[in-house]
């Protein structure tokens, strides 16, 4: 079945460091891909998405490119801030379009 | 205005009790969902409803019964609560079922603790 694999956390960085969180997926067809972010004590917010191969999603300085050949959707940011500290989830929509399939989440902690 | 709201935010109860969590969306969406987030932050779909009709039930125990009185509401009733039901439950909605880039909007979550 469909699945998403994310790098294990936690990831600890200093402010202004470069961030990469790896995400790979297994799915039938070409599902839409998403990154959601969960700040402490809050619900999930959509960070960015991509709907087809070679699409690049971007938002708030974060980027991810849909790579069909490597079945990957890695999240990157050039310079992280303390306010980026959160849990990041990679997800895909299942083939029927009825549910999101999530990775296990990666906790990011940024210190000043 | 809150797009997807849930009540209560926190719920502490004893084993064996019956409880409900309410969810409302004011986005005019057709599809609503319940997800469970366990203590390790892992999120898994429980139910999906489209226009008040159940479209997915992911091997959730019969003690969990979703109810959709109209397409803006999807409530979750849990009978005979067990320790393993302790988790954060998230409601979500989307404009439709399926389709490229169909974004889901999440509520703030309900933290259920069963003692």
Boltz contact constraints between the chains, C-beta under 6 A:
constraints:
  - contact:
      token1: [A, 32]
      token2: [B, 100]
      max_distance: 6.0
  - contact:
      token1: [A, 32]
      token2: [B, 101]
      max_distance: 6.0
  - contact:
      token1: [A, 43]
      token2: [B, 106]
      max_distance: 6.0
  - contact:
      token1: [A, 43]
      token2: [B, 107]
      max_distance: 6.0
  - contact:
      token1: [A, 43]
      token2: [B, 108]
      max_distance: 6.0
  - contact:
      token1: [A, 43]
      token2: [B, 109]
      max_distance: 6.0
  - contact:
      token1: [A, 44]
      token2: [B, 106]
      max_distance: 6.0
  - contact:
      token1: [A, 46]
      token2: [B, 103]
      max_distance: 6.0
  - contact:
      token1: [A, 49]
      token2: [B, 101]
      max_distance: 6.0
  - contact:
      token1: [A, 51]
      token2: [B, 100]
      max_distance: 6.0
  - contact:
      token1: [A, 51]
      token2: [B, 101]
      max_distance: 6.0
  - contact:
      token1: [A, 87]
      token2: [B, 41]
      max_distance: 6.0
  - contact:
      token1: [A, 97]
      token2: [B, 97]
      max_distance: 6.0
  - contact:
      token1: [A, 97]
      token2: [B, 98]
      max_distance: 6.0
  - contact:
      token1: [A, 98]
      token2: [B, 48]
      max_distance: 6.0
  - contact:
      token1: [A, 98]
      token2: [B, 55]
      max_distance: 6.0
  - contact:
      token1: [A, 98]
      token2: [B, 56]
      max_distance: 6.0
  - contact:
      token1: [A, 98]
      token2: [B, 97]
      max_distance: 6.0
  - contact:
      token1: [A, 99]
      token2: [B, 45]
      max_distance: 6.0
  - contact:
      token1: [A, 99]
      token2: [B, 48]
      max_distance: 6.0
  - contact:
      token1: [A, 99]
      token2: [B, 56]
      max_distance: 6.0
  - contact:
      token1: [A, 100]
      token2: [B, 104]
      max_distance: 6.0
  - contact:
      token1: [A, 102]
      token2: [B, 43]
      max_distance: 6.0
  - contact:
      token1: [A, 104]
      token2: [B, 42]
      max_distance: 6.0
  - contact:
      token1: [A, 105]
      token2: [B, 41]
      max_distance: 6.0
